[in-house]
Amino acid sequence: MFDLLDPGLLAALIGGAGGLVLGLAARLGRFCSMGAIEDALYQGSDLRARQWGVALGVALIGTFTLIGFGLFDPAMSPYLALKWYPMASITGGLMFGYGMALAGNCGFGALARLGGGDLRNFVIVLVMGLATYVALNGPLAELRVTLFPPRPASALPGFAHAVSGAFGLPTVATGIVAGLAILTLALSSRAFRAQRRLILWGSAVGLAIVSGWAGTSWLSLATFEAEPVASHTFSAPIGDTLFYLMTSSASSPGFGVGSVIGVLLGAAIGSLIKGQFRWEACEDPRELKRQIGGAALMGVGAVVGFGCTVGQGLSAFSVLAFSAPVTIIAIIIGAAIGLRQLIYGFAFDR
């Protein structure tokens, strides 16, 4: 097979398959992190937050099942392989969340809306991708590395491994029990259990995360680690996709590039199925300015916090990395502050 297909292309196909499911989930299943936060804070509805819980529960159960069968080594995950800096998670999460509120979407949500014809999100995707590379390899890279130098973890920074070390409990069992607990909590609402479409697409999102770990783990072993083990995230891969589009004759796509393209394609298909595909553009310069600023904050924040709502909220959480809940809480707080400012200004006495 590897004589016919480049490993990078195979990784892109694996990412594209999962990305396609994620794009469909966004358009057909209304799966959206920003939407879940807005619904919970201002609509009094926790349905989409519970949908996120279903996705997380399924991702946890599936990922630790892979570990149990020896199909995925969590030490290969970038979220557990590197040393964790709590301040990086907090700072990056707050920046990302606040930027997400200003932009009106996270990176994944912007890709999903762009796939539906909303050209306003083309600006968000473009600026976020550029800002990501500014923080990864550009002018802000040296400051980031000085503050949070990337070093190998001395011990896997994950809850399951910490529990196993402290109490001698099996790592796999700990992860699966955590997944079952989150899934049970998400399904504890009768109103949510009636929303079968939300449950179905939430489960599909969780399986897409699992497919990323399974597919790239297989490819890494088959190519003697020529391809990194990864699952879905939409911060650096957006920048990688822009870079690949400019240098494709001299480079190979990877999992992240395939994932981004898959989301765009899945969102376009989902929009066409629902009859919601339409070209839209920004008519308000103030809105455009806010979206550009928010996208830039998201790009830098995602690099500092080592992931976005999907990267930390699902992929990192699926291996129970210490960084996941801290980053997600920071993102939610940042988004809440940004939404409050957009709706009321800073007049907190209202």
Beta strands, then each sheet from edge to edge (+ up, - down):
end
